[in-house]
Amino acid sequence: MSQVMPVDRLTALVPQELLVMLIAAAPVIEIRGAIPFAQGVFGMEPLRALAWAFLGNVIPVAFLLRYLGPLSTFLSRHFPVCRRFFDWLFSRTRSRSDIVCKYGPLGLVLFVSVPLPATGGWTGAIAAFLLGISFQRAFPAIALGILVAGVLVTLAVTGTLSVLANLV
């Protein structure tokens, strides 16, 4: 009898596209982990993987920008452990958001587009909230940064960056 792999069981219940979106929606992992997963595990074509991962990464950003303030205030007021968590999170984000302070929305694009840990859409949304950048200015900047990061990750996964590096 053949043994079924866990991914096969999971994709029998949930479409691959939704799994890629869920991975991209996760803090820290975001689009940087979702694209290699989509292409490596599911064999998705690069543009398809980029599109689903982008959607998954940008959706939580909209919610964070809209609701992080009221939610953090409410939770901090009623739960001391939440207050400590938000104090830590906001302090950590402030210490890494110099470029956002200096350049505003353009800084958000640059900050989010660098495909490194702690520079993604979640951190960009927190930085925008802390610096008082409006939803109307922050969301397009963060979305563009996520798209740039996704393109860079897609190029890296497909090997295009290594080819370009050898040409230069």
C-alpha positions, 0 to 999 in steps of 0.5 A: 500500500502506498503511503500518502505524503502530508502535503498531498492530504492537505491539498486534498482538503485545501486548494494549493492557491489558498495554502500559498496565500496562508503561508504568505499571510503569516508574519515573518514568512510572508511572500519570501517563504510562500514563493519558494514553497509554491514553486518547490513543493507544488511546482507552481509556475513563477507568475502564478506563485507570485500572484497568489503569494502577493495576494496572501501577503497584502490582505493582512497588511490592509487589516493591520493598517486599519485595525492595529491601533484600536486592537493594540489599545484595547488589548493593552488596556485589558491584558498586561501580557498584551501590553508587554508584547505590544511595547516590545513589538513597537520598540523593535519596529521603531528601531528598524524603521529609520528609512521609513522615518526619513523617506515616508511612503517611499521609505516604506517601499524600500523597507518592505521590498528588501527580501530579508527577515523583519522587513516585510509587509507586517513590519511595514504596516506596523512602522506606518502605524507607529509613524502616523502614515495614513492608510491611503499613503501606506497601503499602496507603498507597502503593496508595491514593496511586497510586489518588488520583494516578490519579484526579487524572490521569484527571480532568485528561485528561478535562478535568474538572479544568478545568471544576471550576477554572472553577466555583471 
